[in-house]
Amino acid sequence: MMPDDLFSRGGPSEASETASADVSALFPSVDTSAGDAEPHDAAPPVPATDGTAEPSRLDFVLHIPVRLSVELGRAEIPIRDVLNIDRGAVIELDRSVGEPLDVRVNGVLIGHGEIVVVDGERLGLRFVDVVSAAERATRLT
């Protein structure tokens, strides 16, 4: 809604009622009647038995892309050594051969996996361990 539309439709109060209705549709647990967006005392949504959340509350974020990364290992080296890296240089990582790789989504560990070949020419990842949803949630806070 454009600022000019606020006044041509009866003023800001009508616009705020429309905004409150929009917020209520997206977030049913938010009380917009008092003007403040304070949560109700209602219980949080109960996950389905298969571990998924109630679809109506997640549908509006399911299209948002996230970055999945696979971490081979880490090394802490002085800047001097970084500046001297040349073609053929080898840096020892903190992982052993055969050890599962960390799988992260936006930097948060979600599991461990191993590299596989897909269709003879592409790399893929086979999950060998997935961090529980409860543990992932505690790591975000």
C-alpha positions in Angstrom: 0.0 0.0 0.0 1.4 3.4 -1.0 1.4 6.3 1.6 -1.2 8.2 -0.6 -3.5 5.2 -0.3 -3.6 5.4 3.5 -5.5 8.7 3.4 -7.6 8.0 0.4 -9.1 4.9 2.1 -10.1 6.5 5.3 -6.9 7.1 7.1 -4.2 5.2 8.9 -6.6 3.3 11.2 -8.2 1.4 8.3 -4.7 0.6 6.9 -3.5 -0.7 10.2 -6.6 -2.9 10.4 -5.8 -4.3 7.0 -2.2 -4.9 8.1 -3.4 -6.6 11.3 -5.6 -8.9 9.2 -2.6 -9.8 7.0 -0.4 -10.5 10.1 -3.1 -12.6 11.7 -3.4 -14.7 8.5 0.3 -15.4 8.4 0.9 -15.7 12.2 -2.2 -16.9 14.0 -0.5 -16.9 17.4 0.2 -13.1 17.2 -2.4 -10.8 18.8 -2.8 -7.7 16.7 -5.9 -6.3 18.4 -4.0 -4.3 21.1 -1.7 -2.7 18.5 1.3 -4.6 19.9 2.4 -7.8 18.2 2.5 -9.9 21.4 2.2 -13.6 21.3 -0.9 -15.4 22.7 -0.5 -17.7 25.7 -1.5 -20.5 23.3 0.6 -23.6 23.1 3.2 -23.8 20.3 2.4 -25.9 17.3 2.8 -29.6 17.9 5.0 -31.4 15.4 3.4 -34.3 13.4 4.4 -37.8 14.4 6.8 -37.9 11.5 8.8 -34.9 12.9 7.5 -32.3 10.4 5.9 -29.1 11.6 2.4 -28.1 10.8 2.5 -27.2 7.0 0.3 -24.1 7.2 2.9 -22.3 9.4 5.9 -23.3 7.3 4.6 -22.9 3.8 5.6 -19.3 3.5 9.3 -20.0 4.2 9.8 -23.3 2.4 10.9 -21.6 -0.8 13.8 -19.7 0.8 17.1 -21.0 -0.4 19.8 -22.0 2.2 23.5 -22.8 1.7 24.4 -26.4 2.3 28.1 -27.0 2.7 30.3 -30.0 3.3 33.4 -29.4 5.4 36.4 -31.6 4.7 38.4 -30.3 7.6 40.0 -27.2 9.1 43.5 -26.0 9.7 44.8 -23.0 11.6 47.9 -21.5 9.9 49.7 -18.1 10.2 49.1 -15.5 7.6 52.7 -15.8 6.5 51.9 -19.4 5.4 48.7 -18.3 3.6 50.7 -15.7 1.6 53.2 -18.4 0.6 50.6 -20.9 -0.7 51.5 -21.8 -4.3 50.3 -24.4 -6.8 51.0 -27.8 -5.4 51.0 -26.7 -1.7 49.5 -29.2 0.8 47.9 -28.1 4.0 47.2 -30.8 6.6 43.6 -30.8 7.9 42.3 -31.9 11.3 40.5 -34.9 9.8 41.6 -38.5 9.3 41.0 -40.5 6.1 37.6 -42.1 6.1 36.2 -39.9 8.9 32.7 -38.6 8.1 32.5 -35.0 6.8 30.5 -32.3 8.5 27.3 -31.2 6.7 26.1 -27.7 7.5 23.2 -25.6 6.5 23.9 -21.9 6.8 26.8 -22.8 9.1 24.7 -25.0 11.5 25.8 -28.6 11.7 22.9 -30.9 10.6 24.7 -34.2 10.1 27.7 -36.1 8.8 28.2 -37.8 5.4 30.6 -39.4 3.0 31.3 -38.4 -0.6 29.9 -40.7 -3.3 30.0 -40.6 -7.2 26.7 -39.9 -8.9 26.2 -41.0 -12.5 29.9 -41.7 -12.9 30.8 -38.0 -13.1 29.3 -35.9 -10.4 30.0 -35.9 -6.6 27.3 -36.4 -4.1 26.8 -36.8 -0.4 25.4 -39.8 1.5 24.3 -39.0 5.0 25.6 -41.3 7.6 24.3 -39.4 10.6 21.7 -36.6 11.0 21.5 -34.3 14.0 18.1 -34.4 15.6 15.8 -31.5 15.1 15.8 -30.8 18.9 19.6 -30.7 18.9 19.7 -28.4 15.9 17.3 -26.0 17.5 19.4 -25.8 20.7 22.5 -25.0 18.5 20.7 -22.0 17.0 20.2 -20.3 20.3 
